[in-house]
Amino acid sequence: MFLEAGLLTRRSVRQFEAGRKIPHSDIEDLLKIAMYAPSGCNRQPWEFVVVEDEKVKEKITEIHPHASFLKDASAAIVVCGDTNQELDENFWVVDTSAAVENLLLAIHGKGLGGCWCAIYPYEDRMKAFQNLLGLPENVKPNALVVVGYPVKTPPQPKDRFKPEKIHYNKW
């Protein structure tokens, strides 16, 4: 069943095979799936910056306090939102978050590992990424997705299903 083989087995990966690169054709496959995410009125305000340059990756680890494992990963994908393309104010955050989830599922489906590291809502972090990557003022970074070949298979996920969190018709 797909749920057990895919959705329920995706885990965050923070240990990668150093020096192993992902082919650009695979990166494009991942981004194609990310772009199939839903968005408000199908505006698709997302933009993606793929970072493979070792010097830029190192600078990212200096900017982001929780991305030290990027040093061994193949790439970083910074998922951004174009505020000129969003449906309404701050919809870019919701739309790009849906793209991030699609991206993470695609990464897992390709047998790669990935981890979502928040950029938004931290203003200082957002500004630092805008400066580092030369983003226009209307393009806001939402998330850093670190991607690479996992060193080991992540442990099987614990059961996260909690029926007590489900409410029908009212609280």
N, C-alpha and C positions, 0 to 999 in steps of 0.2 A: 504494500500500500504506500502511495506517495507520501502521506503524512509521516509515517514512521521512517521511511527512507530519506526524507528530505527535511520537511519543516520541523519535525520533532527532534532531529539529530543535529541541527545547526548549533554550534557553540562558538563563543569568542575564542580566537586563537592569538596567543601572544609570544609564541616561540616559532621562529622560522629558520629554514635552511639558508644560511648566509651565502650570498653570491649567486643564487639561482634566480634567473630572470624569467618572467612570464612573457611569452610571445605577444607581440602587439595584437595579433589576430584574436587571442584569448581576451585581452583587455577590452578590445572592441566588442566582443561577444558579451562580456560582463556589462558594459555600458549600454549596449542595446537593450538588455533585459531591465536595467535600471530605468531606462527611458520609457518603458512600458508601464510604469507606475501610474496610478490615477493622480489627477491634479484638478484643482478647482476650475470648472468650465473648460477642461482640457487645455489650459494655458501653457503647461509644461515649462515652467520658469527656470528649470534647472540648467546648470552649466557644470562641467567637470574639468578639474585640472589634475592630470596624471603626473605625478612626480616620481622620476626614476633617478635623477641626478643625485649622486651621493652627497655632494656639498649642500644641496637644498634639503635633502632628507635630514642631514645633521642639524641644519638651522631649525627645521621643524621640531626636532627633539629638544632644542633649547627654548622654543616658544611654548610648546605644549608639555605640561608637567606630567602627563600620563601616557606619553608615546615613546618612551625610551626604546621599546622593542622594535621600533621602525628601522633601526640601524641594520638589522639582519633581514628585514622583509624585502621583497622584490620591488614594491612600489607603494606609494600612497596615492589615494584618490581623494581630492578635496571636492566635496559636493557643495555647490553654491547655488544661490537663488538670485535671479535677476528681478529686482523690485519693479522694473519697468514692464515686466511680463506677468506679474502676479494678478490674481483676480481682485483682491482687496488687501489692505494693509496687513502685513505679516502672514499672509497666506503662503508666501515663499517658504516659510519654516515648515508648515504642514506638508506642502507638496514635495519639498526636497527630502523630508524625513521618510515619506513613502518611497521615494527613489532609493534612499539609503537601504531600506529594508529589502527592496527588490535586489539591490546590489549584493547585499550580504547573502541572500538566498542563492543568487547566481554564483557567487564565490564558492559557497559550499557545494553547489551542484557540479562545479568543475573539479571538485576534489582539492580545492585550495583552502587556505585559512584566511580569516579576516577578523578585524576588530573595529568597532565603531568607537571613535574618540570624539567627544563633544567639543565643538568650537563655539557655537551659539549655545547659550546666551551671554557668554563672557565677552564683554565689550573690548577689553584689552587684548584678548586672544584673537577676536575677530579682526581688530585693527592690525595686529601683527601679521596675520595671514594675508590680509589685503595688501599690506606693504610688501611682504616677502614675494608674493605671487604676482604683484602688479595688477591687482583686480581693479576694475573701474569702480567708482563710488556706488553705482547702482547694483553691483554684484556683491552679495553678502555670503561669506562662508558659513555653512551650517555644521558640517561634519568632516572629520578626517577618517577615512576608512583605510586602515593598513591591510595590505594584502600580500600573500606570499605562499610558499610551500611549507606546510606545517612540519615541524621536527618530528612530532608524534601525533597519533590520532587522539583527539580530545576525549576525555572520559564520557561515558554515556550520561546523558542528562538525567537529572532527578525529575520526578514527576512534578510538574508545575501546575497541573490542573487542580483548581480549588473551587469546588462547587459552591462554597459559601460566599464566593465573590460574585455570584450570578444573582441578579435581581430581575424579576419579571414584572413589568407594568408599573412598578413603583419601588421605592427603597424598602 
